[in-house]
Amino acid sequence: MTALMPAPGESSRRLALIHTGGTIASGPNPDGSGVLPRQAPQLPGMTDVVVSEYQPFNLPSPHITPAHMRRLATLVGEVAPGVDGVVITHGTDTLEETAFFLHLTLNSSVPVILTGSMRHAAEVSWDGPGNLLDAAQVALCPESRGRGPLVVFGGDIFDARTVTKVHTSSVDAFGGYPGPIGRIDRVGDSPRVHYFARPETRPTYQLAGSDARVEILYAYAGWTGEGFAEAAARADGLVIAALGTGNLPAELLPLIARSRRPVVIATRTHAGPILPVYGYAGGGATLVEAGAIPASFLNAHKARLLLLVLLSLDYGPQQIREVFQQGAF
Ligand code: ASP
């Protein structure tokens, strides 16, 4: 599916541009103490578009919490009905988490596109303007409607469920299995947006109550469960970034079997599903038998957000298991 954008002046399209900070809004601190969010980036060269700008906060993305994501979801819910597209600029470090939170909680067919940059405005290789222009043009493309929040970076268009940051410094910082769902390129000044798949229907979750506390534990060779009891005592739910298809050292099996909190098993491997294959103590089949919930294809930090949303809605263990099992996200 390829969509050509209307020529400049053909229509008065409306775009909401929401700035939240990150490298795309950053520059060096004059006192020499490092780079930090300073000034929101300007949208280059879209004179035919009516742009309304918002800045709910101006943060480096390691400072973003689920409470900020909620604020953002509320703001997008308010502005989306009045515009043709929404762009959110965001730090790249937690961009995929905010994208997935919005994916879970926003019920709107208006395109919502997140982007950022890996280089700041004072660097010769600043990738901010290009990414911002790409994001705006994807947001205003009719083919982007009904796809849920998307991430646009380096010309690639990613689904919020699968996108992940794959490099700490390259401008091609985003990827994730099975890869982009679309691409934006330009011929001369004309943008061309191409999607490789059709939009799909998906459930969304209307947030209520306050955020549940969900913690992530990271598995490694020789882990005997250090930190598990402490995390289970203070959290409402746990996610484990487990090994391979969702396996753990034998010592974790009784801890999970006794846990009164839901325990979701994701993988620390970079791609692929959780499968209940192995029957040795701690193998995936034994963990599921002991009550653990497989995270499907979600990485640990996205599984955490889904569990957090479901627990905030008072979902019980069986309902949580069904959401993960049926891929209802
Ligand atoms: N390195 C980050 C970025 O690219 C900083 C942040 O996430 O705020 O935006």
Boltz pocket constraint, residues with backbone or C-beta under 6 A from the ligand:
constraints:
  - pocket:
      binder: B
      contacts: [[A, 21], [A, 22], [A, 23], [A, 24], [A, 59], [A, 60], [A, 61], [A, 62], [A, 90], [A, 91], [A, 92], [A, 93], [A, 94], [A, 116], [A, 117], [A, 118], [A, 168]]
      max_distance: 6.0
